[in-house]
Amino acid sequence: MKTYTLDQLARFIDHTNLKANVTREDMIQLCNEAKTYHFKMVAINQVQSKLCATLLTNTDIHVGAAIGFPLGQTSIQAKCFETEDAIAQGATEIDYMINITELKAKNYEYVKQEMQAIVDICKKHEIPSKVIFENCYLTKEEIIKVAEIAAFVKPTFIKTSTGFGTSGATVEDVKLMKDVVQDKVEVKAAGGIRDVDTFFAMIQAGATRIGTSAGIAIIEALKATGKTEFTI
């Protein structure tokens, strides 16, 4: 059990808008909300990196670009280019989707090579990297295998879901991922986290970052309790 202030809990949250039909006004709103609530990051499609970086200038809120998103069905070279371009445009975190086709084929060397390439770019630029598994499409054994690769490569985070699959984060998956990587890598839970109970459950399971489009509702619900500290 650990006690957190409201601000510390807000800093768990990657404030998310990854919709295909977002407008510039939506991005402005997302960044303004992130500043108001002091969220850790805005999670956005890669092409929005420059706009959001400009909107968040002189803040400690990160710009998180989604790479190979949401399917992961592009080459390693394409994902690396996308990563480098996002960083050049102002992204300060990278969330990339693995190639599930290669994982299902048990081509673990490919999965490792892809992860290493993107993690190396992020380390070169001294920014966090996150590896998205999309657990709804994976067996338990496949989740364990990618987590084992991550424990070797050491991205900053492994992440449950894009939010675009058939289901999102589960407590069981977060626990499993954390059990494999231990303290070598952090875990991000994303997809379907829309209320305080689920938010707290993911933290209890070992997640240190939460991707959600319901961050405001969660923080407002916590504010409504009148408490200033929360033990999870």
FIPADO-138676 format. One record per residue: residue in one letter; x, y, z of N, C-alpha, C, O in turn. Coordinates in steps of 0.1 Angstrom, whole numbers, padded with zeros to 4 digits, always signed. Each point is the difference from the previous one (the first is absolute). Example, Ala and Ser with C-alpha at 12.3 -4.5 7.8 and 13.67 -1.06 7.14 Angstrom:
BEGIN
A+0132-0057+0078-0009+0012+0000+0009+0012+0000+0010+0000+0007/S-0014+0011-0014+0009+0011+0000-0008+0011+0008+0005+0011+0001/
REM end
This chain:
BEGIN
M+0008-0012+0000-0008+0012+0000+0009+0013+0000+0010+0000+0007/K-0015+0009-0015+0008+0013+0000-0010+0011-0001-0011-0001-0005/T+0015+0013+0011-0009+0011+0000+0004+0011-0010+0012+0003-0002/Y-0022+0002-0006+0003+0009-0011-0009+0013+0002-0011-0001+0005/T+0017+0012-0008-0008+0012-0001-0008+0000-0013+0003-0008-0009/L-0012+0017+0008-0008+0002-0013+0009+0003-0012-0002-0006-0010/D+0012+0014+0012+0009+0004-0011+0008-0012-0004+0003-0002-0012/Q+0002-0006+0022+0008-0012-0003-0009-0010-0008+0006-0007-0009/L-0018+0006+0012-0009-0009-0008-0002+0005-0014-0001-0007-0010/A-0001+0020+0009-0001+0006-0014+0012-0002-0008-0001-0002-0012/R+0012+0001+0018+0013-0002-0007+0001-0015-0005+0010-0003-0007/F-0019-0006+0011+0000-0013-0006-0006+0000-0014+0002-0009-0008/I-0009+0019+0005-0009+0000-0012+0006+0006-0012+0005+0011-0001/D-0006-0019-0010+0002+0004-0014-0013+0004-0006-0008-0009-0003/H+0006+0022+0002-0013+0005-0005-0001-0002-0015+0008+0005-0007/T-0018-0012+0003+0000-0007-0013-0011+0005-0010-0012+0001+0004/N+0016+0002-0016-0009+0002-0011+0007-0005-0013+0008+0007-0006/L-0011-0019+0002+0006-0007-0011-0010-0002-0012+0002-0008-0008/K-0013+0015+0009-0010-0002-0010+0005+0005-0014+0008+0009-0001/A-0014-0015-0009+0004+0003-0014-0005+0014-0004+0006+0006-0009/N-0017-0002+0015-0007+0013-0005+0002+0011+0009-0008+0009+0001/V+0020-0009+0006+0003+0012+0009+0002+0012-0008+0005+0000-0011/T-0009+0012+0017+0002+0013-0006+0012+0007+0008+0004-0005+0011/R+0000+0016-0017+0010+0008+0008-0006+0005+0013+0007+0000+0010/E-0020+0003-0010-0006+0004+0012+0000-0011+0010+0001+0003+0012/D-0003-0015-0016+0001-0012+0009+0013-0001+0007+0001-0002+0012/M+0010+0004-0020+0013+0000+0005+0003+0011+0010+0007-0002+0010/I-0012+0014-0013+0002+0011+0009-0007-0003+0013+0005+0003+0011/Q-0017-0008-0012-0008-0004+0012+0007-0010+0008+0001+0001+0012/L+0005-0011-0019+0007-0011+0007+0012+0005+0008+0002-0003+0012/C+0005+0012-0018+0012+0005+0006-0003+0010+0011+0006+0000+0011/N-0017+0008-0012-0004+0009+0010-0005-0008+0012+0003+0004+0012/E-0010-0015-0014-0005-0009+0011+0012-0006+0007+0000-0001+0012/A+0010-0003-0020+0012-0006+0006+0007+0010+0010+0005-0004+0010/K-0005+0016-0015+0006+0011+0009-0008+0002+0012+0005+0002+0011/T-0018-0001-0013-0009+0003+0012+0001-0011+0011+0000+0003+0011/Y+0000-0015-0016+0000-0012+0010+0014-0005+0003+0002-0009+0008/H+0008+0014-0015+0014-0004+0002+0002-0015-0003+0007-0007+0008/F-0013+0003-0019+0003-0014-0004+0014-0002-0004+0007+0010-0003/K-0002-0022+0002+0014-0003-0003+0003+0002-0015+0010+0006-0004/M-0020-0010-0005+0003+0000-0014-0013+0002-0008-0011-0003+0005/V+0012+0008-0017-0011-0001-0009+0003-0011-0010+0011+0000-0006/A-0020-0010+0004+0002-0011-0009-0007+0003-0013-0012+0001-0001/I+0020+0001-0010-0006+0005-0012+0006-0008-0012+0011-0006+0001/N-0018+0007-0013+0006-0006-0012+0013+0008-0004+0001+0012+0003/Q+0008-0019-0009+0013+0006-0003+0000+0013-0007+0008+0009+0003/V-0018-0007-0012+0000+0012-0008-0004+0012+0008+0003+0012-0004/Q-0008-0014+0016-0003+0012+0009+0011+0004+0009-0002+0009+0008/S+0014-0015-0010+0011+0003+0009+0004+0014+0001+0002+0006+0011/K+0000+0000-0023+0004+0014+0000-0010+0010+0006+0004+0009+0008/L-0016-0011-0011-0011+0009+0005+0000-0001+0015+0000+0010+0007/C+0000-0023-0002-0001-0001+0015+0013+0004+0007-0001+0006+0011/A+0012-0008-0017+0013+0005+0006-0001+0015+0001+0005+0006+0010/T-0010+0001-0020-0001+0014+0000-0010+0005+0011+0003+0009+0008/L-0014-0016-0007-0010+0003+0010+0004-0002+0014-0004+0006+0010/L+0014-0015-0008+0004-0004+0014+0014+0006+0003+0007-0005+0009/T-0002+0014-0017+0013+0007+0002+0000+0005+0014-0010+0006+0005/N+0021-0007+0002+0003+0005+0014-0009-0007+0010-0004+0007+0010/T+0000-0019-0013-0007-0008+0011+0008-0013+0002+0009-0003-0008/D-0013-0005+0018+0007-0013+0002-0009-0011-0005+0002-0012+0004/I-0011+0015-0012-0009-0010-0006+0006-0006-0013+0004+0008-0009/H-0003-0021+0008+0007-0006-0011-0010-0001-0012-0012-0001+0001/V+0018+0000-0013-0007-0002-0012+0003-0015-0005+0011-0003-0003/G-0021-0005+0004+0001-0015-0003-0005-0003-0014-0012+0000-0002/A+0021-0004-0007-0004-0003-0013-0002-0015-0002+0008-0008+0005/A-0019+0004-0011-0003-0014-0003+0006-0004-0013-0002+0007-0011/I+0010-0018+0011+0007-0004-0012-0005-0014-0005-0002-0009+0008/G+0001+0008-0021-0005-0012-0006-0014-0003+0006-0004-0012+0002/F-0004+0022-0001-0012+0000+0008-0012-0001-0009-0001+0007-0010/P-0010-0015+0013-0001-0009+0012+0004-0014-0003-0001-0009+0008/L+0004+0006-0021+0001-0014-0004+0014-0006+0001+0002-0012+0002/G+0008+0020-0002+0014-0005+0000+0005-0006-0012+0011-0007-0001/Q-0019+0008-0010+0003-0008-0012+0008+0009-0010-0004+0001-0012/T+0015+0004+0016+0009+0007-0008+0014-0005+0003+0002-0007+0010/S+0008+0009-0019+0013-0006+0002+0008+0007+0011-0004+0011+0005/I+0014-0017-0001+0009+0006+0011+0005+0013-0005+0001+0010+0007/Q+0003-0009-0020+0006+0012-0005-0011+0011+0000+0004+0012+0003/A-0016-0015-0006-0011+0010+0000-0002+0005+0014-0002+0012+0002/K+0002-0021+0008-0003+0004+0013+0012+0008+0006-0002+0010+0007/C+0014-0013-0011+0012+0008+0004-0001+0014-0006+0003+0010+0007/F-0007-0009-0020-0001+0013-0006-0011+0008+0007+0002+0012+0003/E-0013-0018+0000-0011+0006+0007+0004+0005+0013-0003+0011+0005/T+0011-0019+0002+0005+0004+0013+0009+0012+0000-0001+0009+0007/E+0011-0010-0016+0010+0011-0002-0008+0013-0004+0003+0011+0005/D-0012-0012-0014-0008+0012-0004-0008+0006+0011-0001+0012+0002/A-0006-0021+0006-0008+0005+0011+0009+0008+0010-0004+0010+0005/I+0016-0016-0002+0009+0007+0009+0005+0013-0005+0001+0010+0007/A+0002-0010-0020+0004+0013-0007-0011+0010+0001+0003+0012+0000/Q-0016-0016+0000-0011+0009+0000-0004+0004+0015-0009+0008+0001/G+0016-0014+0009-0002+0004+0013-0006-0010+0010-0002+0003+0011/A+0000-0015-0016-0004-0011+0009+0010-0003+0011+0012+0000-0003/T-0016-0002+0015+0009-0003+0011-0003-0014+0006+0006-0003+0011/E-0015-0004-0016-0002-0014+0003-0005-0008-0012-0006+0007-0009/I+0009-0020+0008-0004-0008-0012-0007-0012+0005+0005-0007+0009/D-0017+0005-0015-0008-0013+0003-0001-0007-0014-0007+0005-0009/Y+0014-0016+0008-0001-0007-0013-0007-0014+0001+0001-0006+0010/M-0008+0002-0021-0007-0012+0000+0009-0011-0006+0005+0002-0011/I-0005-0014+0017+0008-0011-0005-0006-0006-0013-0011+0003-0003/N+0019-0011-0003-0005-0007-0012-0005-0014+0005+0007-0009+0002/I-0021+0008-0001-0006-0012+0005+0002-0012-0009+0001-0011+0004/T-0001+0014-0017+0002-0011-0010+0013-0007+0002+0000-0013+0000/E+0011+0020+0003+0013-0006+0002+0000-0007+0014+0006-0011+0001/L-0013+0016+0009-0001-0006+0013-0007-0014-0001+0004-0010+0005/K-0016+0010-0013-0008-0012-0001+0008-0011-0008-0002-0012+0002/A+0012+0017-0011+0008-0009-0007+0012-0005+0008+0008-0008-0004/K-0008+0012+0017+0011-0003+0009+0014+0005-0005+0010-0005+0003/N-0011+0016-0010+0012+0007-0005+0005+0009+0010-0001+0013-0001/Y+0006-0018+0012+0003+0008+0012+0012+0009-0003+0001+0011+0007/E+0008-0015-0015+0011+0008-0004-0004+0013-0006+0005+0011+0002/Y-0015-0012-0011-0006+0012-0006-0006+0010+0010+0002+0012+0000/V-0010-0018+0009-0006+0008+0011+0011+0007+0008-0002+0012+0003/K+0012-0019+0000+0011+0006+0008+0008+0010-0008+0003+0011+0005/Q-0001-0014-0018+0007+0010-0009-0008+0013-0001+0006+0011+0001/E-0019-0012-0003-0008+0012-0001+0000+0008+0013+0001+0012+0000/M-0003-0019+0011+0000+0006+0013+0013+0007+0003+0001+0012+0004/Q+0010-0019-0007+0014+0006+0002+0002+0013-0008+0005+0009+0005/A-0010-0010-0018+0002+0011-0009-0007+0013+0005+0006+0011+0000/I-0018-0013+0005-0008+0012+0004+0005+0005+0014+0001+0012+0002/V+0002-0022+0007+0005+0004+0013+0013+0007-0001+0003+0010+0007/D+0006-0014-0016+0013+0006-0002-0002+0015-0005+0007+0009+0005/I-0016-0007-0014-0003+0014-0004-0004+0009+0011+0004+0011+0002/C-0013-0017+0007-0005+0008+0011+0011+0002+0010+0000+0011+0006/K+0008-0021-0004+0011+0002+0010+0010+0011-0005+0005+0008+0007/K-0003-0008-0020+0009+0010-0006-0005+0014+0002+0008+0009+0003/H-0021-0008-0003-0006+0013+0002-0004+0003+0015-0006+0010+0003/E+0009-0020+0005-0003+0000+0014-0015+0003+0003-0003+0008+0008/I-0005-0016-0014-0015+0001+0002-0005-0014+0003+0006-0010-0004/P-0018+0009+0011-0006-0013+0003-0005-0007-0012-0005+0007-0009/S+0006-0020+0009-0006-0008-0010-0010-0010+0006+0001-0005+0011/K-0012+0002-0018-0010-0009+0004-0003-0010-0011-0002+0004-0012/V+0001-0017+0016-0003-0010-0010-0014-0005+0002-0004-0005+0011/I-0005+0007-0021-0014-0004+0001-0001-0015-0004+0004-0004-0011/F-0010-0004+0019-0002-0015-0003-0013-0002-0007+0000-0009-0009/E-0011+0016+0012-0014-0003-0005-0004-0014+0005-0002-0009-0008/N+0001+0007+0021-0002-0013+0007-0012-0007-0004-0001-0012+0001/C-0010+0019-0006-0012-0006-0004+0002-0010-0011-0008-0009-0002/Y+0019+0010-0006+0003-0009-0011+0010-0011+0004+0004-0008-0009/L+0001+0009+0021+0012-0009+0004-0004-0011+0010-0009+0002+0008/T+0015-0013-0009-0001-0010+0010+0008+0004+0012+0009+0009+0000/K-0011-0016+0012+0008+0003+0012+0015-0002-0003+0008+0007+0004/E-0005-0018-0012+0013-0003-0003+0007+0010-0008+0012+0003+0001/E-0020+0003-0011+0006+0011-0008+0002+0013+0008+0010+0006-0002/I-0019-0003+0011+0002+0011+0009+0013-0002+0008+0008+0010+0001/I-0006-0021+0004+0012-0003+0008+0012+0001-0009+0010+0006+0005/K-0010-0011-0017+0011+0000-0009+0005+0014-0003+0011+0004+0000/V-0021+0005-0004+0003+0014-0003+0006+0007+0013+0009+0008-0001/A-0015-0011+0012+0005+0006+0013+0014-0004+0003+0008+0008+0005/E-0005-0021-0008+0014-0005+0002+0010+0007-0009+0011+0004+0004/I-0016-0002-0017+0009+0008-0009+0002+0014+0005+0011+0005+0000/A-0022+0001+0005+0001+0014+0005+0009+0000+0013+0008+0010+0002/A-0008-0020+0006+0008+0000+0012+0015+0000-0004+0009+0005+0007/F-0006-0011-0019+0014+0000-0005+0003+0014-0007+0011+0005+0003/V-0020+0000-0012+0003+0012-0007-0001+0012+0008+0007+0010-0001/K-0017-0010+0011-0002+0011+0010-0005+0013-0006+0006+0010+0001/P-0018-0011-0008-0007+0013-0002-0004+0006+0013+0002-0007+0010/T-0007+0019-0010-0004+0006+0013-0013-0007+0005-0001-0003+0012/F-0008+0000-0021-0013-0006+0003-0004-0011-0009+0004+0000-0012/I-0011-0010+0016-0008-0008-0008-0015+0003+0002-0004+0004+0012/K-0004-0004-0022-0014+0005+0000-0010-0010-0004+0003-0008-0010/T-0014+0007+0016-0010-0010-0002-0007+0001-0014-0001-0010-0007/S-0003+0022+0003-0009+0001-0011+0001+0014-0007+0005+0009+0005/T-0011-0009-0017-0001+0012-0008-0013+0008+0004-0001+0012-0001/G-0009-0020+0006-0013+0006+0001-0009-0002-0012-0012+0003+0000/F+0018-0009-0011-0007-0002-0012-0002-0015-0003-0006-0004-0010/G+0010-0004+0019-0002-0015-0002-0014-0004+0005-0009+0008+0003/T+0007-0021-0001-0013-0005+0004-0003+0002+0015-0011-0001+0004/S+0022+0003+0003-0001+0003+0015+0012+0007+0004+0010+0000-0007/G-0010+0006+0019+0011+0008+0005+0007-0007+0011+0001-0012+0000/A+0004+0020+0009+0008-0005+0012-0008-0008+0009-0012+0002+0002/T+0018-0013+0003-0006-0007+0011+0010-0001+0012+0012+0001-0002/V-0017-0002+0014+0008-0001+0012+0009-0012-0002+0012+0000+0004/E-0017-0011-0009+0007-0013-0001+0012+0002-0009+0011-0005+0003/D-0013+0012-0014+0011+0002-0010+0011+0009+0006+0012-0002-0002/V-0016+0013+0009+0009+0009+0006+0009-0008+0010+0012+0002+0001/K-0018-0010+0008+0007-0008+0010+0010-0010-0007+0011-0001+0004/L-0016-0005-0015+0009-0010-0007+0012+0008-0006+0011-0005+0001/M-0013+0016-0008+0010+0007-0006+0010+0005+0011+0013-0001-0002/K-0018+0006+0013+0009+0005+0011+0008-0012+0006+0012+0002+0003/D-0019-0013-0002+0007-0012+0006+0012-0004-0008+0011-0004+0005/V-0012+0005-0018+0011-0003-0009+0011+0010+0000+0012-0004+0001/V-0015+0017-0002+0011+0010-0002+0005+0005+0014+0011+0005+0000/Q-0019-0008+0010+0004+0004+0014+0004+0015+0000-0008+0008-0005/D+0019-0004+0010+0004+0014+0001+0008+0005-0012+0005+0011-0001/K-0003-0020-0009+0009+0003-0012-0008+0010-0009+0007+0009-0006/V-0020-0010+0005-0008+0008-0009-0013+0003+0007-0005-0008+0008/E-0001+0020-0010-0012+0004+0005-0012-0005-0009+0002-0004-0011/V-0014+0005+0017-0012-0005-0008-0010+0011-0001-0003+0007+0010/K-0002-0005-0022-0010+0010-0003-0013-0008-0003+0000-0009-0009/A-0011+0012+0016-0013-0005-0003-0008+0010-0008-0001+0011+0003/A-0005-0016-0014-0008+0009-0009-0011-0008-0006+0000-0012-0003/G-0011+0019+0000-0012-0006-0006-0011-0004+0010+0002-0009+0008/G-0013+0017-0008-0011-0004+0008+0001+0005+0014-0008-0005+0009/I+0017+0013-0005+0002+0005+0014-0008+0013+0001+0005+0011-0004/R-0017-0011+0010-0009+0011-0001-0005+0005+0014-0008+0009+0000/D+0011-0016+0010-0005+0003+0014+0011-0002+0010+0010-0006-0002/V-0013+0012+0014+0010-0001+0011+0004-0014+0004+0011-0003+0002/D-0021-0005-0001+0002-0014+0005+0010-0007-0010+0009-0007+0005/T-0011+0008-0018+0009-0006-0010+0013+0006+0001+0011-0007-0001/F-0010+0020+0002+0012+0008+0001+0009-0005+0011+0011-0003-0001/F-0018+0002+0013+0007-0005+0012+0005-0015-0002+0011-0004+0005/A-0020-0004-0011+0003-0014-0001+0012-0002-0009+0009-0009+0003/M-0007+0017-0013+0012-0001-0009+0012+0004+0007+0011-0006-0002/I-0012+0016+0011+0012+0004+0008+0004-0011+0010+0012-0003+0001/Q-0022-0002+0005+0002-0011+0010+0007-0012-0007+0008-0007+0006/A-0012+0005-0019+0006-0012-0007+0014+0002-0005+0007-0009-0003/G-0002+0022+0004+0014+0003-0003+0002+0010-0011+0011+0003-0004/A-0022+0003-0002+0002+0010-0010+0004+0013+0006-0004+0004+0011/T+0014+0002-0018+0005+0013+0005-0004+0012-0010+0004+0011+0002/R-0011-0015-0013-0005+0010-0009-0014-0006-0005-0001-0012-0002/I-0008+0021+0000-0014-0003-0004-0003+0008-0012+0000+0012+0000/G-0003-0019-0011-0005+0007-0012-0015+0000+0000-0007-0010+0000/T+0001+0022-0001-0015+0001+0001-0005+0013-0006+0007+0010+0000/S-0018-0010-0006-0007+0012-0004-0010+0005+0010-0007+0010-0002/A+0007-0017+0013-0009+0004+0011+0007+0005+0012-0005+0000+0012/G+0017+0005-0014+0008+0006+0011-0007+0011+0008+0001+0000+0012/I-0008+0008-0019-0007+0011+0007-0011-0005+0009-0001+0004+0011/A-0007-0013-0016-0010-0006+0008+0005-0007+0012-0006+0001+0011/I+0017-0008-0012+0006-0007+0011+0005+0010+0010-0002-0002+0012/I+0010+0012-0016+0005+0010+0010-0012+0008+0006+0001+0003+0012/E-0011+0000-0019-0011+0007+0006-0007-0008+0010-0005+0005+0010/A+0004-0018-0013-0007-0009+0010+0008-0001+0013-0005-0001+0011/L+0019+0001-0013+0008+0000+0012-0001+0013+0008+0000+0000+0012/K-0001+0011-0019-0002+0013+0006-0013+0001+0008+0000+0005+0011/A-0010-0012-0017-0013+0001+0007-0001-0007+0013-0009+0002+0008/T+0019-0011-0005+0000-0007+0013+0004+0010+0011-0002-0003+0012/G+0009+0014-0016+0004+0009+0011+0014-0004+0006+0005+0008+0008/K+0000-0019-0013+0013-0004+0006+0012+0007-0007-0002+0004-0012/T+0013-0003+0019+0012+0006-0007+0010-0011-0002+0010+0002-0007/E-0011-0014+0013+0009-0011-0001-0008-0013-0002-0011-0001+0006/F+0017-0008-0013-0007-0013-0003+0010-0011+0001+0011+0000-0005/T-0015-0011+0013+0009-0011+0002-0005-0011-0009-0012-0005+0000/I+0021+0000-0008-0003-0011-0010+0009-0012+0003-0001-0010-0007/
REM end
